[in-house]
C-alpha cells in the first residue's frame, strides 16, 4: 500500500465526511430533505473509501463487501447527489417516500445492467447523466461564484468518473489515485456551494 494510495483515499474520506456533515447541518437547520439526501450520498462515498483503505484481504466475503460499498457509492450515491442538487435548484422539495423510490429505481437499473452484462457502459452513461444533472442544477444560480464552483465541481466529477476511474472512456488514463483526488475536489466545491437558506 503506497503513500499516494493512503493519502489520496484519506483526502477523499475527509472531503466526503465534510460534505456529509455540512449538508446534515443544513438539513437540521432548514428541514430540507435534499440536504439530507446529499448527506446520505456523501456517507455512501465515505463508506466506500473507508472500505478501500481497510479491506485488503482477498477473502470472498471481504471482496463482496468491498464491491457492495463501491456499488452503493457510485451507482446510488453519486446519482442521488446530482439529483439532490437538481431538486434544490428547482425547489421541488421531493418527499422522503419519493427519494426512497428513486433510490430503489437506481438499485433496479444497476441490477438490470449487471445481469445484461452492460456494466461498463451503464457506468459511463450514469456518470454522464449525473455530471449533466449537476451542471444543469447551477444554470438557475444568480450568484456567479456559485456557478463557477458548480462548474468546477462538475468538471472534477467528470475527470474522476469518466477519465480516471476503472470504467474510463480513455482506458490508458485510468488512475485510482487521480480518481480519488478528483472526486475529493468535486466534493469540496459542492460543500462550498451548499445553500445557507434553501
NUSE-54069 format. One record per residue: residue in one letter; x, z, y of N, C-alpha, C, CB in turn. Coordinates in pm, whole numbers, plus 50000, padded with zeros to 5 digits. Glycine has a CB too. Layout:
# NUSE-54069
AXZYXZYXZYXZY
...
This chain:
# NUSE-54069
X500855000049881500005000050000500895000050125499035012450000
X500824989350202501724987850316501234995750437501854973150353
X502144997750531501805004750655500764996650733503085007150742
X500904983350733499954974950805498554976050744500424960250803
X498484976950611497204978650543496554991650587497394978450389
X497315002550585496775015650623496375015650770497805026750597
X497245010050855496985010251000495755001951035498205004951076
X495654989850983494534981051020493204986750973494744967050960
X493174992150851491924997750800491585011050864492014999350650
X492595018850901492325031450972491745028651110493615039850985
X492285018551178491755014551309490305010051295492615003251372
X490025002051192488654997351169487725008951140488614987351054
X488175018451060487365030251028487015038051154488095039350927
X488025040451238487805047951362486825040551454489145050251436
X486995027351467486105019451554484675019451503486625004951566
X484515018451370483175018751311482515032251335483235015651160
X483275042951320482715056351341482385058651489483705067151293
X483205053051580482905054051724481585047151757484045048051808
X481395035151703480155027851728478965035251667480235013551671
X479145040351546478065047851480477675060151562478485052051338
X478685067551608478415079651685477775076751820479695087451705
X478315066751890477805063452024476365058252016478715052952092
X476085049651918474735044151907473735054851862474715032351808
X474205064351781473295075051741472965084151860473915083351627
X473935085951950473665093652073472595086652156474965095352156
X472695073352166471665065752239470315067652173472025050652245
X470285067052040469035068951967468435082751994469265067051816
X469275093151986468775106852009468245108552150469885117051982
X468895102252246468525104152386467285096252423469675100152477
X467165084052368466085075052410465085071752299466675062252462
X465325077052178464475074252061464265059052049463095081452073
X465375051752054465355037252048465805033051909466265030852159
X464895027551830465155025251688466295015251663463895020251621
X466455005351750467544995851732468905002851737467484984851839
X469005013251820470265020851827470535028051695470205030951943
X469485033051633469635039451503470115029351399468295045851458
X469585017051406469985006451313471455002851334469094994051331
X471895002151459473314999451489474175010451429473554998451642
X473745022851444474495034051388474585032951236473835047351426
X473475029351172473465027651026474385016350984472035025050977
X474325005151056475174993651024476654997251034474854981951116
X477015004151141478405008251160478835018051051478605014551299
X477905026351006478205035650897478475028150767477035045650877
X477705017450742477965009050624479385003450629476934997350616
X479784998550747481124992950763482185003850744481284986450903
X481925015750797482865026950781483015030650633482385039150862
X481925030950560481975034450416482785024050338480555035550357
X482565011350371483325000650305484815002050334482814986850351
X485135004950460486545006450498487165018550431486675007550650
X486425029450423486915041350355487185038250207485915053050368
X486285030450146486495026150008487765018049993485305018149960
X488025009150090489245001050087490485009850093489254991050204
X490415020450174491565029350188491765038450068491405037650312
X490675042350002490785052849900490695047749756489715062849921
X490035036449734489825031649596490915021649559488415025149581
X491815025849470492915017249428493015016049276494215022649484
X492435025549205492455024649059491565013149013492005037948995
X492035005748916491324993848871490394996648753492314983048834
X489675007848757488675010448654487405002948690488405025848640
X486614999648590485424991548614484434998548707484734988148482
X484285011748693483345019148778483765018848924483215033648731
X485065020848949485555020949087485505006949148486965026349092
X485804996949068485724983149118484284979849157486234973149011
X483334984249074481914981949104481494989249231481034986348987
X481955001749245481635009549365482175002749489482195023749355
X483414997949482484024991249597483254978549632485504987849568
X482844971049531482084958749556480734961949621481874951049424
X480094972649576478804976649635478974980249782478194988649557
X480024987949813480274991949952480564979850040481445001749958
X481354970449988481664958350066480414949950089482734950049994
X479624948349983478384940549997477424946950097477694938949861
X477344960250093476474967350185476904965150329476464982350153
X478214965150352478724963350488478534949050538480194967050494
X478904939350456478994925650506477724917350485480134918750440
X476894921050388475674913350366474434920450417475514910450218
X474574933150454473454940550513473844946150650473004952050419
X474984952850658475374959450781475564950050899476634966950759
X476304939350880476584930250993475334922551036477694920550956
X474534916950943473284910650988472334920451058472564904350869
X472274932951009471444943151075471964945951216471424956150993
X473284946651228473904949351358473514938551459475444950051344
X473654925951419473284914851509471794915151540473674901351446
X470974917951439469524918551460469144929451559468794920851327
X469834940751552469534951951641469834948351787470324964351600
X470924941051809471234937051947470224926751999472664931351954
X469744917951910468684908751949467424916551984468394898451836
X467094926451903465914934851927466024941852064465754945351815
X467214946752095467424953252225467254943352339468824959552231
X467844931352324467814921552432466394916952463468674909552397
X465584915052359464224910052379463194921252382463874900252270
X463674933752370462824945552381461614945052286462344947152524
X461874940852162460794940452063460454954452012461184931351944
X461474962952004461324976651952460604976651816460534985252054
X461234970051720460694969651584460484983651530461614961651491
X459464985351451459174998351389460145000951274457714998951339
X460215013451230461075016951116460685009250990461015031851089
X459365008050959459005000050840459454985450850457495000550819
X459414979850971459854965950989461344964650961459554961051133
X462124974251011463564974250983463814976050833464274985451063
X463034984550770463174986550625462894973750548462244997650578
X461844966550588461514954050521462594943450543460154948750571
X463154943150664464224933550693465464936550608464584933950844
X465754949450589466884953150503466634948650359467114968450508
X465414950350311465074945850175465184930650163463644950250138
X464794923350268464944908750268466414904850257464324902650397
X467274911850331468704908950325469254911450184469474917450427
X468824922450122469234925149984468764914049890468684938749937
X467514909749907466944899549820467664886149837465444897849848
X467944882349962468664869849987470044870049924468774867450137
X470734881349937472064882549877471984881149726472714895849915
X471024887749665470894887249519470564873049473469814897049472
X469694866049545469374852249510470614843349519468264846849602
X471394845149626472604837149643473614840249533473234839849782
X473724852949496474654856849390474264850749257474724872149378
X472984851449224472514846049096472644830849092471054850049072
X472524824549207472654809949214474114805549226471854804549332
X475034815249222476464812549237476744804949367477004804549116
X476104810049472476194804049605476834813949703474774799649654
X477624823249646478114834649722478954831149843478914843249634
X479984822749826480884819649937480144812450049482054810949889
X479314802750013478544795350113477554804650184477804783550049
X476924813550107475984822950167476704832050266475294831450057
X477904836450231478694844950321478954837850453480014848850257
X479354825350445479654817650565478394815150649480304804450529
X477294812050582476044809650654475554822350722474964804250559
X475564833550648475094846250704476004850750818475034857050595
X477314848850802478244852450909477974844251034479704850450863
X477764831051017477504822251131476204826251202477424807751085
X475154828851124473874832951183474004846251258472794834051075
X474774855551202474954868551267475704867051399475724878251174
X476734858651399477514856351521476644849651627478754847551490
X475864839651587474974832851682473914842351737474294820751615
X473364850751649472354860451694472954870051795471784868251574
X474184874351768474854883551861475074876751996476194888351803
X475524864151994475724856752119474414855152195476334842952090
X473354851552123472044849652185471564862452252471024844952081
X471894873752192471424886552247472004889452385471764897852152
X473094882752420473694885252551473284875152657475194885252539
X472504865052618472034854952715471184861452823471244843952643
X470404871452782469464877752877470114888452964468324883952801
X471394890952942472064901253022472274896453165473414905152958
X471914904953260472154901653400473564905653442471114908553491
X474134915053370475454920453401476534911253345475604934753346
X477354905553432478394896253387479434903253299479084889953507
X479684916153324480624923653240480104924753098480874937553299
X478814927553084478214928452951478254915052880476754933352961
X478034904152954478104890752893479514887952844477664879952995
X480514891552925481914889352886482264897552762482854892953002
X481904910352764482214918952650481474914252523481834933552681
X480244909852542479474904952429480074892252371478044902452470
X480534883352458481164871052412482464874152338481444861752530
X483234883652389484474887852321484164893952185485254897852407
X483124902352180482724908452052482354897651952481554918252072
X481584887751996481164876851907482354868651860480144867851978
X483304866351949484494858551916485344865751811485344855852041
X485554878751831486344886351733485594887551600486664900451788
X484274888751605483504889151482483634875951407482014892251511
X483584864851481483764851651419485144850451355483554840551524
X486154855151425487514854551370487604862751241488544859751473
X487014874551242487074883251124486354877051005486474896851156
X485114872351027484274867850916484524853550872482844869350954
X484874844750966484974830450933486404825250924484224822451035
X487364832650980488744827950978489614836150882489334828551119
X489554849450894490494857850820489934864250693490994868550909
X488634863250669488034870050555488294862450425486514871650577
X487984868650309488154861650181487294849150168487834871050067
X486214848250248485364836250245485614827550368483864840250238
X486864827250412487264819750530486934804850516488754821550556
X486534798650628486324784150627487674776850634485414779950746
X488734784550661490104779050658490914788050565490754778350806
X490844785850435491464794950338492934798150364491334789150201
X493664788850422495084791150447495314802450548495744778450498
X494284805650628494424816050730493884829650684493714811850857
X493414830550560492864843150511493914854350522492394841650364
X493514865350584494424876650604493594889250621495364874250727
X493664898350526492824910350530493154919450647492964918050401
X494424919950686494804928450799494194923350929496334929250811
X494324910350952493754904451073492224905351071494194889751087
X491634903950953490184905250942489724919050984489724902350798
X490444929350938490084943150973490264945651122490924953150892
X491384940951178491654943351320490684935551410493104939451354
X490334923351371489374915551449487994922051448489274901151395
X487594927151331486304934051322486324946851404485944937151175
X487454953951401487594966151481487434963051630488964972851456
X488054952251675487944948251817486484945051852488844936051847
X485804937851762484394934551787483554947151801483844925751673
X483794956951715483004969251718483274977251846483324977951596
X484514977151892484834984352016484124977852135486374984552040
X484134964552142483434957752252481934960452246483704942552247
X481374960952126479954964052113479664978352157479484961951969
X480574987452127480415001352172480355002052324481575010052119
X481184993952390481264994152536479994989052603482444985952582
X479234980552532478044974752596476734980652547478024959852574
X476814991452471475564998152432474825002552557475835010252339
X473535000352562472795003552684472695018452709471414997652679
X472805022252834472605036352870471105039352881473325039753004
X470345029252918468895030852931468175019252863468475031753080
X468075019452730467445008352661465995006852702467545010252511
